[in-house]
Amino acid sequence: MTITKGIASPGKFLVQADALVDLAVHGKAFGANAYLICDQFIVGRVHEKAMPGFNNEQRAELAVFGGQCSDSEISRHVEAARGADYVVGIGGGKTLDTAKAAAHFLGKPVLILPTLASTDAPCTAISVIYNDDDTFNRYLFLSKNPDVVLADTRILAEQPPRFFAAGVGDGLATYFEARACFAAQRDNLILGNDGKMLKPTLVGFAIAQTCYETIKKYSTQAAFAVQKKAITAALENTIEATIYMSAVGAESGGCAAAHAIHNGMTNVHDLHGAQHGEKVVFGLFTQLVMEAAPMAEIEEVVDIAIAVGLPLTLEDLGLKHFKETEWRKVAELACDKNDTMHNMPFTVTPDLVYDAIVATDALLHGFKRQKAVH
Ligand SMILES: [Zn+2]
């Protein structure tokens, strides 16, 4: 059996204020005809800022995203974009996943301009496909990561603070999950040509480490900047961490318990209003408890979470009543053989996860009392 290690990344990742204005400039290398898939809320801004750049030599057709990253929505854009030279996705995670999938099926380049920094969608070679009724369908592994990712700091400074914080939550988990996966030399999230996932590399792990260091240094300052829609150096650095390093670190470094527990938590009805990154950070604390991590390490993550305004306890995430059967089910789902729990460097059982969840929630309540957070 051959074991292949690997790293994957977008071709280019650019951090620029008003990148939207220069969209045609960034796309020029890929041909004359662009097909733009945009979220409804940003269509007016795209018309105003980006379209003037598409003059006689360059053309752009603008399509509005239908709201769901489903097979039918992707097919619609594949048909409409046949004559284009490249595809552009502008919007939230589902819009970007649709643009990436359409470009993948067409074999065309794709440019991505995220309007939120809350998920890893902009930089990865994975699209999450949903059914039309919003239930999860499958992960679609794409032939490559996006050709260009444009982080427009003007747009990202204006995202709601809660989405910014959720991106920090998702980014916080990257290092700890990669650390577990690297220690065990288990699978990362890059699909090899032989149909097997690759193993983590040193550089993938190094990016995950830098992701954590960057968030630790700059995310508090950046959270205040986002409250005021201000572009600062700390915001730029945090965006680099939450959009690029978080995605490449997770994809190349691998996920472990935090995301597996998050996936189990998606079945808890009370938590449906919680963001991906908000649940991931609870999954992260649970992973740290499973590992018996040093208190200083846990407290450092708690302090960052509080500083950026992330919810901590299950109650903060929206849970009204703790039902043992419901959380036993979460623990069981987190240990699903197809999920990333098996990337932990020790044997994990549903009982162990359940006990860790209960102990973590108590620990987080304790931190809140100690730090007088309400
Ligand atoms: Zn995530």
Residues whose N, C-alpha, C, O or C-beta is under 5 A from the ligand:
A	BS01	ZN	D170
